[in-house]
């Protein structure tokens, strides 16, 4: 089983949705975690509501620092926001496979409750598509360079 760390700045929305989706869809191939470079310390209520609407458990999610994962056997790190992609990552991430799947932050959505829920659902849907594409890859049989290339291509879709 490969360990995947989904990274974002605040670790309250996109990275939480990514962690939840991978763990929900991947079976015993991957185990996902999420963290942030500057975690908010609180999971966004709209992210949790999105998981509930889509039939995924919300148990155990926390907003935590990427420093918590030093020495934890992470195989792949995927950034899901532009800020985290541009930041200097901790040294332990320099030796693992890294990819970028940038998405707009639904926490910045404005409008009615329904419009905000739609923004979170759009982020969920985009991550779901990307994760399904990742799950279709024979990652276990690929080398690091090919995995990086394939994951970054998925992030461009």
C-alpha positions as CSV (number, residue, x, y, z in Angstrom):
1,X,0.0,0.0,0.0
2,X,1.3,3.4,-0.9
3,X,0.9,6.4,1.4
4,X,-0.3,9.6,-0.2
5,X,-0.1,13.0,1.4
6,X,-2.5,15.6,0.1
7,X,-1.2,19.1,0.8
8,X,-2.7,22.5,0.9
9,X,-1.9,25.7,2.8
10,X,-4.7,25.6,5.3
11,X,-5.6,21.9,5.3
12,X,-9.3,22.7,5.8
13,X,-11.0,22.1,2.4
14,X,-9.4,20.7,-0.7
15,X,-6.8,18.5,1.0
16,X,-9.5,17.1,3.3
17,X,-11.7,16.3,0.3
18,X,-8.8,14.7,-1.5
19,X,-7.8,12.6,1.6
20,X,-11.4,11.4,2.0
21,X,-11.9,10.5,-1.6
22,X,-8.7,8.5,-1.9
23,X,-9.5,6.6,1.2
24,X,-13.0,6.0,0.1
25,X,-12.2,4.9,-3.5
26,X,-8.7,3.3,-3.4
27,X,-9.4,0.2,-1.4
28,X,-6.1,-1.3,-0.2
29,X,-3.9,0.2,-2.9
30,X,-3.4,3.6,-1.3
31,X,-3.9,5.3,2.1
32,X,-4.2,9.0,2.1
33,X,-3.5,11.7,4.7
34,X,-3.8,15.4,4.4
35,X,-1.8,18.3,5.9
36,X,-1.1,22.0,5.4
37,X,1.9,24.3,5.4
38,X,-0.1,26.7,7.6
39,X,-3.0,24.7,8.9
40,X,-6.1,26.6,10.0
41,X,-6.6,24.1,12.9
42,X,-10.2,23.6,11.9
43,X,-11.8,21.6,9.1
44,X,-14.2,23.7,7.0
45,X,-17.8,22.9,7.8
46,X,-18.7,23.1,4.1
47,X,-16.1,20.5,3.3
48,X,-17.6,18.2,5.8
49,X,-21.1,18.8,4.6
50,X,-19.9,18.0,1.0
51,X,-18.6,14.7,2.2
52,X,-21.9,13.9,4.0
53,X,-23.8,14.8,0.8
54,X,-21.7,12.3,-1.1
55,X,-22.0,9.5,1.4
56,X,-18.5,9.7,2.8
57,X,-17.8,9.5,6.6
58,X,-16.4,12.6,8.2
59,X,-14.9,10.9,11.2
60,X,-11.3,11.7,12.1
61,X,-10.5,14.6,9.9
62,X,-8.2,17.3,11.4
63,X,-6.4,20.3,10.1
64,X,-2.7,19.6,10.8
65,X,0.8,20.6,9.8
66,X,2.8,18.8,7.2
67,X,5.6,18.6,9.8
68,X,3.5,15.8,11.4
69,X,4.4,13.5,8.6
70,X,8.2,13.6,8.8
71,X,9.3,10.0,9.0
72,X,5.8,8.6,8.4
73,X,6.6,6.7,5.2
74,X,4.9,9.0,2.7
75,X,5.4,7.8,-0.9
76,X,3.6,10.5,-2.9
77,X,2.7,14.1,-2.1
78,X,0.1,16.0,-4.1
79,X,-0.5,19.7,-3.7
80,X,-4.0,20.9,-4.4
81,X,-3.6,24.6,-4.1
82,X,-1.2,27.1,-5.8
83,X,0.1,28.4,-2.6
84,X,1.4,25.1,-1.3
85,X,2.9,24.3,-4.7
86,X,5.0,27.4,-4.6
87,X,6.2,27.0,-1.0
88,X,9.5,25.5,0.1
89,X,8.6,22.0,1.3
90,X,10.1,20.3,4.3
91,X,13.2,18.4,3.6
92,X,11.5,15.0,4.0
93,X,9.3,15.7,1.0
94,X,12.4,16.2,-1.3
95,X,12.9,12.5,-1.6
96,X,9.3,11.4,-2.5
97,X,7.2,11.6,-5.6
98,X,5.5,15.0,-5.9
99,X,2.7,16.3,-8.1
100,X,0.4,19.3,-8.4
101,X,-3.3,19.3,-8.8
102,X,-4.2,23.0,-8.3
103,X,-7.8,23.8,-7.7
104,X,-9.6,27.1,-6.7
105,X,-10.3,27.3,-3.0
106,X,-14.0,26.8,-2.4
107,X,-13.6,28.5,1.0
108,X,-13.4,31.8,-0.9
109,X,-16.7,31.2,-2.6
110,X,-19.3,33.9,-2.0
111,X,-23.0,33.9,-2.6
112,X,-26.0,32.0,-1.3
113,X,-25.7,28.8,0.8
114,X,-26.6,26.9,-2.4
115,X,-23.9,28.7,-4.5
116,X,-21.3,28.0,-1.8
117,X,-22.4,24.3,-1.7
118,X,-22.0,24.2,-5.5
119,X,-18.5,25.5,-5.3
120,X,-17.5,22.8,-2.8
121,X,-19.2,20.2,-4.9
122,X,-17.3,21.3,-8.0
123,X,-14.1,20.9,-6.1
124,X,-15.2,17.5,-4.9
125,X,-16.1,16.5,-8.4
126,X,-12.8,17.7,-9.9
127,X,-10.9,15.8,-7.3
128,X,-13.0,12.7,-7.9
129,X,-12.2,12.7,-11.6
130,X,-8.5,13.1,-10.9
131,X,-8.5,10.4,-8.3
132,X,-10.3,8.0,-10.6
133,X,-7.7,8.7,-13.3
134,X,-4.9,8.1,-10.8
135,X,-6.5,4.8,-9.7
136,X,-6.6,3.7,-13.4
137,X,-2.8,4.0,-13.5
138,X,-0.6,0.9,-12.9
139,X,1.4,3.0,-10.3
140,X,2.8,-0.1,-8.6
141,X,4.5,-1.0,-11.9
142,X,5.7,2.5,-12.8
143,X,9.0,4.2,-11.9
144,X,9.1,7.5,-10.0
145,X,9.6,9.7,-13.0
146,X,6.7,8.2,-14.9
147,X,4.4,8.5,-11.8
148,X,5.4,12.1,-11.4
149,X,4.7,12.8,-15.1
150,X,1.4,11.0,-15.1
151,X,0.1,12.6,-11.9
152,X,1.1,16.1,-13.1
153,X,-0.7,15.4,-16.4
154,X,-3.8,14.4,-14.4
155,X,-3.5,17.7,-12.5
156,X,-3.7,19.6,-15.8
157,X,-7.0,18.1,-16.8
